[in-house]
């Protein structure tokens, strides 16, 4: 039960607590007040005990200006550490003749002003606070002991209780696991720190809320039972047939149960694929300048396929509009089942097996030395090997294999050097040209 008011022109919500003797202001609200208007605090010897039985650490007391609507009131309040903005205590309500009208949800102050009451929280729930100072390491979870806060006259529930996260979530809020526990004044609470730095929980900090459960069901029909009745989806049935053709009957049943158990992890269509921010990919371009790629015309009969795929990817948020100079053309690749998009900067990649060093001699034997290979020459043997295999230095290995083949050497013909034929030399007069044979 809260009321809204202004404390030194700062909008806050105070808890209306008739069981509180003094009016309290939280340290957070006190620090928000400008230094020029911030009230001076004097030491106090009072001891204030919280609803959980712990003594509060008091910062001091001072006079604060509280504005309810158009009326201003001055009240003494104690500054301490609170989970809420403040508590409007019995001292203020008795001094100003306040009246709490729960039926009309109105808070009357000395017949001068009436402000609406604000109800927040869950009825029938109990606040659970930490009993000790605990430090939770980064990205870890622990189980701590929590104390149930009971007001005067309240008793613990007799049935089992549900422990869940409190509604008061701050910036450094730590996740609280929902759990079913036995009703007791001290209950276990599982907490998780999802941040990258350690978090400390101090005694008296609200860590959860506890609510009574009237009935606990023994079991509920699981999703796996419904899947077993319905059977596998058509796409998963096809996947099972393609992956279990070499398995025995019992092994195939195990694979089928495994696929049924994790059926929700398999995407039925492209739109079912999820997204994650755990892994991010960046391409550092540095000072490189974009180059211009010539436009390529899409065939007319495939224009509708391109537009449909672009609209589908935009709808599924696979791609998004971009005006960046860095871009690449799209290539349509025809597959056995359908036409798919292929994103490539230059050309469609062609994968080829690289033969290890230990298998190269066997490949050369099958492609050249074997009877069905035909002992082809260096050029034809190289082309035949390149159709299915590749390795660095392929041309040199083929040249050495063909040159060292005995059968190829036997079939070769000698390369004779061609000589010019003898010819009659014509002369114009006798003894114009002389030819001499020199022996010895």
C-alpha positions as CSV (number, residue, x, y, z in Angstrom):
1,X,0.0,0.0,0.0
2,X,1.7,3.2,-1.3
3,X,1.1,6.9,-1.7
4,X,2.8,9.2,-4.2
5,X,4.3,12.4,-2.9
6,X,7.1,14.9,-3.5
7,X,10.0,15.1,-1.2
8,X,12.0,18.2,-1.9
9,X,10.5,18.2,-5.5
10,X,11.4,14.6,-6.1
11,X,8.6,12.2,-6.9
12,X,8.6,9.1,-4.7
13,X,6.3,6.4,-3.5
14,X,6.2,5.7,0.3
15,X,4.8,2.7,1.9
16,X,1.9,3.4,4.3
17,X,2.8,1.3,7.3
18,X,0.7,1.7,10.5
19,X,3.1,-0.8,12.2
20,X,6.1,1.5,11.7
21,X,6.8,3.8,14.6
22,X,9.0,6.3,12.6
23,X,9.0,7.7,9.1
24,X,11.9,6.4,7.1
25,X,13.6,7.7,4.0
26,X,15.9,5.5,1.9
27,X,19.6,6.4,1.2
28,X,18.8,6.4,-2.5
29,X,16.1,9.1,-2.3
30,X,18.2,11.2,0.2
31,X,21.2,11.2,-2.2
32,X,18.9,12.4,-5.1
33,X,18.1,15.6,-3.2
34,X,20.3,18.5,-4.5
35,X,23.0,19.6,-2.1
36,X,21.5,23.0,-1.7
37,X,18.2,21.6,-0.4
38,X,19.4,18.4,1.2
39,X,18.4,18.4,4.9
40,X,21.2,18.2,7.5
41,X,21.3,14.9,9.3
42,X,21.9,14.6,13.0
43,X,23.0,11.5,14.9
44,X,20.3,9.4,16.5
45,X,20.4,6.9,19.3
46,X,17.3,5.1,18.2
47,X,17.4,1.5,17.2
48,X,15.0,0.4,14.5
49,X,14.3,-3.3,13.9
50,X,13.0,-4.5,10.5
51,X,10.2,-7.0,10.0
52,X,12.7,-9.8,9.9
53,X,14.1,-9.0,13.3
54,X,17.4,-7.4,12.0
55,X,18.5,-3.9,13.2
56,X,18.9,-1.3,10.5
57,X,22.0,0.7,9.9
58,X,20.8,4.3,10.5
59,X,22.5,7.2,8.7
60,X,20.8,10.0,10.8
61,X,17.6,11.9,11.1
62,X,16.5,15.3,9.7
63,X,13.5,17.4,8.8
64,X,12.0,16.7,5.3
65,X,9.4,18.6,3.3
66,X,6.7,16.3,2.1
67,X,4.3,17.6,-0.6
68,X,0.9,15.8,-1.0
69,X,-0.9,17.5,-3.9
70,X,-1.1,21.2,-3.1
71,X,-0.3,20.9,0.6
72,X,3.2,20.8,2.1
73,X,4.0,19.1,5.4
74,X,7.2,19.0,7.4
75,X,8.1,15.8,9.2
76,X,11.1,14.3,10.9
77,X,12.4,11.2,9.3
78,X,15.3,8.7,9.7
79,X,17.5,7.9,6.7
80,X,18.5,4.3,6.3
81,X,19.0,1.6,3.7
82,X,15.6,0.4,2.3
83,X,14.4,-1.5,-0.7
84,X,11.6,1.0,-1.2
85,X,11.7,4.8,-1.5
86,X,10.5,5.3,2.1
87,X,8.0,4.4,4.8
88,X,5.3,6.7,6.0
89,X,5.2,5.9,9.7
90,X,2.7,6.2,12.6
91,X,4.4,9.4,13.9
92,X,3.4,11.4,10.7
93,X,-0.1,9.9,10.6
94,X,-0.9,10.7,14.2
95,X,0.5,14.2,14.0
96,X,-1.5,15.1,10.9
97,X,-4.7,13.2,11.8
98,X,-4.5,10.8,8.8
99,X,-7.2,8.4,7.8
100,X,-6.6,5.3,5.7
101,X,-9.8,4.5,3.7
102,X,-9.1,1.1,2.2
103,X,-12.6,0.6,0.8
104,X,-12.3,3.8,-1.3
105,X,-8.5,3.5,-1.8
106,X,-8.0,7.1,-0.4
107,X,-5.5,8.5,2.1
108,X,-6.9,11.5,4.0
109,X,-4.6,14.0,5.7
110,X,-6.2,16.3,8.4
111,X,-9.2,16.9,6.1
112,X,-6.9,19.1,4.0
113,X,-6.0,16.9,1.2
114,X,-6.8,13.4,-0.1
115,X,-4.5,11.3,-2.2
116,X,-5.2,7.9,-3.8
117,X,-3.7,4.7,-2.3
118,X,-1.7,2.5,-4.6
119,X,-1.8,-1.3,-4.0
120,X,1.2,-3.3,-5.3
121,X,2.5,-6.8,-4.7
122,X,0.8,-10.1,-4.3
123,X,-1.5,-10.9,-1.4
124,X,-0.7,-14.0,0.6
125,X,3.0,-13.8,-0.2
126,X,5.9,-13.5,2.2
127,X,9.2,-11.7,1.7
128,X,12.4,-13.8,1.9
129,X,15.6,-12.1,2.8
130,X,19.2,-13.2,3.0
131,X,20.5,-14.2,6.5
132,X,24.2,-13.7,5.7
133,X,26.6,-11.9,3.5
134,X,27.2,-14.0,0.3
135,X,29.4,-13.3,-2.7
136,X,28.2,-15.0,-5.9
137,X,31.1,-15.5,-8.5
138,X,30.6,-14.3,-12.1
139,X,28.4,-16.5,-14.2
140,X,27.7,-18.9,-11.4
141,X,24.8,-20.1,-9.2
142,X,24.6,-21.0,-5.5
143,X,22.1,-22.0,-2.9
144,X,21.7,-19.7,0.0
145,X,19.6,-19.8,3.2
146,X,16.7,-17.3,3.2
147,X,14.6,-16.2,6.2
148,X,10.9,-15.7,5.8
149,X,9.7,-12.3,7.1
150,X,6.5,-12.5,9.1
151,X,4.5,-9.6,10.4
152,X,3.0,-9.5,13.9
153,X,0.2,-12.1,14.0
154,X,1.2,-13.9,10.8
155,X,2.0,-17.7,10.7
156,X,3.7,-19.9,8.3
157,X,1.7,-21.7,5.7
158,X,0.9,-25.4,6.4
159,X,1.2,-26.6,2.9
160,X,4.1,-26.6,0.5
161,X,5.3,-23.2,-0.7
162,X,6.5,-21.8,-4.0
163,X,9.7,-19.7,-4.0
164,X,10.1,-17.3,-6.9
165,X,11.7,-14.0,-7.9
166,X,10.6,-10.9,-6.0
167,X,8.9,-8.1,-7.9
168,X,11.5,-5.6,-6.8
169,X,14.1,-5.9,-9.5
170,X,17.0,-3.5,-9.6
171,X,19.8,-2.9,-12.1
172,X,22.0,-5.5,-10.5
173,X,19.2,-8.0,-10.0
174,X,20.3,-11.6,-9.5
175,X,18.1,-14.3,-11.0
176,X,16.1,-16.4,-8.6
177,X,15.1,-20.0,-9.5
178,X,11.5,-21.0,-9.1
179,X,11.3,-24.0,-6.7
180,X,8.9,-25.9,-4.6
181,X,10.0,-26.3,-0.9
182,X,8.6,-27.3,2.5
183,X,7.1,-24.5,4.5
184,X,9.6,-23.3,7.2
185,X,11.0,-20.1,8.6
186,X,14.3,-20.8,6.9
187,X,14.2,-22.0,3.2
188,X,16.8,-22.7,0.5
189,X,16.9,-20.2,-2.4
190,X,18.9,-20.8,-5.6
191,X,20.4,-17.7,-7.0
192,X,22.3,-17.1,-10.3
193,X,24.7,-14.3,-11.2
194,X,24.7,-14.0,-15.0
195,X,27.0,-11.0,-15.2
196,X,30.8,-11.0,-15.7
197,X,31.6,-9.7,-12.3
198,X,31.0,-11.1,-8.8
199,X,28.0,-9.8,-6.9
200,X,27.6,-9.5,-3.1
201,X,24.3,-10.0,-1.2
202,X,24.2,-8.4,2.2
203,X,22.1,-9.6,5.2
204,X,18.5,-8.4,5.0
205,X,18.4,-8.1,1.2
206,X,15.2,-9.3,-0.4
207,X,16.1,-12.3,-2.6
208,X,12.7,-14.0,-3.2
209,X,9.1,-14.2,-2.3
210,X,7.2,-17.2,-0.9
211,X,3.6,-18.1,-1.7
212,X,1.5,-21.0,-0.4
213,X,0.5,-23.8,-2.8
214,X,-2.9,-25.4,-2.3
215,X,-2.3,-28.5,-4.5
216,X,0.6,-30.2,-6.2
217,X,0.0,-32.4,-9.1
218,X,1.9,-35.7,-9.2
219,X,2.6,-35.7,-12.9
220,X,1.5,-33.9,-16.1
221,X,1.4,-35.3,-19.6
222,X,4.8,-34.6,-21.1
223,X,5.5,-33.3,-24.5
224,X,7.2,-36.6,-25.4
225,X,4.1,-38.6,-24.7
226,X,2.1,-36.4,-27.2
227,X,4.9,-36.8,-29.8
228,X,4.9,-40.6,-29.4
229,X,1.2,-40.6,-30.2
230,X,1.5,-38.3,-33.1
231,X,4.6,-39.9,-34.5
232,X,7.5,-38.2,-36.4
233,X,7.0,-35.3,-38.7
234,X,7.4,-36.0,-42.4
235,X,10.7,-34.2,-42.6
236,X,12.1,-36.1,-39.6
237,X,10.8,-39.3,-40.9
238,X,12.7,-38.7,-44.1
239,X,15.8,-37.8,-42.1
240,X,15.5,-41.0,-40.1
241,X,15.3,-43.1,-43.3
242,X,18.3,-41.5,-44.9
243,X,20.5,-41.8,-41.8
244,X,19.6,-45.3,-40.5
245,X,19.8,-47.4,-43.7
246,X,22.9,-49.2,-42.3
247,X,21.7,-49.6,-38.8
248,X,20.1,-52.7,-37.2
249,X,16.4,-52.7,-36.2
250,X,17.2,-52.0,-32.5
251,X,19.6,-49.3,-33.4
252,X,17.1,-47.7,-35.6
253,X,14.5,-47.6,-32.8
254,X,17.1,-45.9,-30.5
255,X,17.7,-43.2,-33.1
256,X,13.9,-42.8,-33.6
257,X,13.4,-42.3,-29.8
258,X,16.3,-39.8,-29.8
259,X,14.8,-37.8,-32.6
260,X,11.4,-37.9,-31.0
261,X,12.8,-36.6,-27.7
262,X,14.6,-33.6,-29.3
263,X,12.0,-33.0,-32.1
264,X,11.7,-29.4,-31.2
265,X,15.4,-28.8,-31.9
266,X,14.9,-29.6,-35.6
267,X,13.7,-26.8,-37.8
268,X,10.7,-27.7,-39.9
269,X,11.1,-24.8,-42.3
270,X,13.7,-22.1,-42.8
271,X,11.5,-19.7,-40.8
272,X,11.9,-21.9,-37.7
273,X,15.7,-21.2,-37.4
274,X,16.5,-19.1,-34.4
275,X,19.2,-16.5,-33.7
276,X,21.9,-16.1,-31.2
277,X,24.1,-13.3,-30.1
278,X,26.7,-15.5,-28.4
279,X,28.9,-15.5,-31.5
280,X,29.5,-12.4,-33.6
281,X,31.4,-12.2,-36.9
282,X,33.2,-9.1,-38.2
283,X,35.2,-8.6,-41.4
284,X,38.0,-6.0,-40.9
285,X,38.4,-4.2,-44.3
286,X,41.1,-1.8,-43.0
287,X,41.9,0.9,-45.6
288,X,40.9,-1.3,-48.6
289,X,38.7,0.4,-51.1
290,X,35.7,-1.3,-52.6
291,X,36.0,-2.4,-56.2
292,X,33.2,-2.3,-58.7
293,X,31.7,-5.6,-59.8
294,X,29.9,-5.5,-63.1
295,X,26.2,-6.1,-62.9
296,X,24.8,-9.4,-64.1
297,X,21.4,-9.8,-65.6
298,X,19.1,-12.3,-63.9
299,X,17.3,-14.6,-66.4
300,X,13.8,-13.5,-67.0
301,X,12.3,-16.9,-66.0
302,X,14.2,-16.8,-62.7
303,X,13.3,-13.2,-61.7
304,X,10.3,-14.4,-59.7
305,X,12.5,-16.9,-57.8
306,X,15.0,-14.2,-56.9
307,X,12.3,-11.8,-55.7
308,X,10.5,-14.5,-53.7
309,X,13.7,-15.6,-52.0
310,X,14.6,-12.0,-51.1
311,X,11.1,-11.3,-49.6
312,X,11.3,-14.6,-47.7
313,X,14.7,-13.8,-46.2
314,X,13.6,-10.3,-45.3
315,X,10.5,-11.6,-43.6
316,X,12.6,-14.2,-41.6
317,X,15.2,-11.4,-40.8
318,X,18.0,-13.4,-42.4
319,X,19.0,-10.3,-44.3
320,X,18.3,-6.6,-43.9
321,X,18.4,-3.6,-46.3
322,X,21.8,-2.2,-46.6
323,X,23.4,0.8,-48.4
324,X,27.0,-0.1,-47.8
325,X,29.5,0.0,-50.7
326,X,30.6,-3.5,-49.7
327,X,28.3,-6.0,-51.5
328,X,28.5,-9.1,-53.7
329,X,26.3,-10.5,-56.4
330,X,23.9,-13.3,-55.9
331,X,24.2,-16.5,-57.9
332,X,21.4,-19.0,-58.4
333,X,22.5,-22.6,-58.0
334,X,20.2,-25.3,-59.4
335,X,20.1,-28.3,-57.0
336,X,18.3,-31.6,-57.3
337,X,15.4,-30.5,-55.1
338,X,15.1,-26.8,-55.8
339,X,16.9,-23.6,-56.8
340,X,18.8,-22.0,-53.9
341,X,20.6,-18.7,-53.4
342,X,24.4,-18.7,-53.4
343,X,26.2,-15.7,-52.0
344,X,29.7,-15.4,-53.6
345,X,32.0,-12.6,-54.4
346,X,33.6,-14.0,-57.5
347,X,32.4,-17.4,-58.6
348,X,30.9,-20.6,-57.3
349,X,33.4,-22.5,-55.3
350,X,34.4,-25.9,-56.7
351,X,35.6,-28.4,-54.1
352,X,38.2,-31.0,-55.2
353,X,39.8,-33.8,-53.2
354,X,43.5,-33.4,-52.3
355,X,45.3,-36.7,-52.4
356,X,47.8,-37.4,-49.6
357,X,51.4,-38.2,-50.4
358,X,51.0,-41.9,-49.5
359,X,48.2,-42.4,-52.1
360,X,49.7,-40.6,-55.1
361,X,51.7,-43.6,-56.4
362,X,48.5,-45.7,-56.4
363,X,46.6,-43.0,-58.3
364,X,49.3,-42.8,-60.9
365,X,49.3,-46.6,-61.2
366,X,45.5,-46.7,-61.8
367,X,45.5,-43.8,-64.3
368,X,48.6,-44.8,-66.3
369,X,50.3,-48.2,-65.5
370,X,47.2,-50.3,-65.2
371,X,46.0,-52.4,-68.2
372,X,42.8,-50.5,-68.5
373,X,44.6,-47.1,-68.3
374,X,46.2,-47.5,-71.7
375,X,49.6,-46.0,-70.9
376,X,48.5,-42.6,-72.1
377,X,51.0,-39.8,-72.6
378,X,51.8,-37.0,-70.2
379,X,49.2,-34.6,-71.3
380,X,46.3,-37.1,-71.4
381,X,47.3,-38.7,-68.1
382,X,47.4,-35.3,-66.4
383,X,43.9,-34.5,-67.8
384,X,42.5,-37.8,-66.6
385,X,43.8,-37.4,-63.1
386,X,42.6,-33.8,-62.8
387,X,39.0,-34.9,-63.5
388,X,38.9,-36.4,-60.0
389,X,42.0,-35.7,-58.0
390,X,44.6,-33.0,-57.3
391,X,47.8,-32.5,-55.4
392,X,50.6,-30.0,-55.5
393,X,53.2,-30.9,-58.1
394,X,50.9,-33.1,-60.1
395,X,52.4,-32.2,-63.5
396,X,56.0,-33.0,-62.3
397,X,54.9,-36.4,-60.9
398,X,53.1,-37.3,-64.1
399,X,56.1,-36.4,-66.2
400,X,58.4,-38.5,-64.0
401,X,56.0,-41.5,-64.1
402,X,55.6,-41.4,-67.9
403,X,59.4,-41.0,-68.4
404,X,60.2,-43.9,-66.2
405,X,57.6,-46.3,-67.7
406,X,59.3,-49.2,-69.5
407,X,56.3,-50.1,-71.7
408,X,56.0,-46.5,-72.9
409,X,59.8,-46.4,-73.7
410,X,59.5,-49.6,-75.7
411,X,56.6,-48.3,-77.8
412,X,58.4,-45.1,-78.6
413,X,59.9,-44.6,-82.1
414,X,63.4,-43.1,-82.6
415,X,63.4,-39.5,-83.5
416,X,65.7,-39.3,-86.6
417,X,67.2,-36.0,-87.6
418,X,66.0,-35.0,-91.1
419,X,68.7,-34.1,-93.7
420,X,68.4,-32.0,-96.8
421,X,68.4,-34.1,-100.1
422,X,71.3,-33.9,-102.5
423,X,70.7,-31.4,-105.3
424,X,72.5,-30.5,-108.6
425,X,74.3,-27.2,-108.5
426,X,73.9,-25.2,-111.7
427,X,76.9,-23.1,-112.9
428,X,77.3,-20.7,-115.8
429,X,80.8,-21.6,-116.9
430,X,83.3,-24.4,-116.3
431,X,85.5,-24.3,-113.3
432,X,83.3,-21.6,-111.7
433,X,82.8,-23.7,-108.5
434,X,85.2,-26.3,-107.2
435,X,84.5,-29.0,-104.5
436,X,87.4,-30.8,-102.8
437,X,87.2,-33.9,-100.5
438,X,89.8,-33.9,-97.9
439,X,90.6,-37.2,-96.2
440,X,92.8,-37.9,-93.3
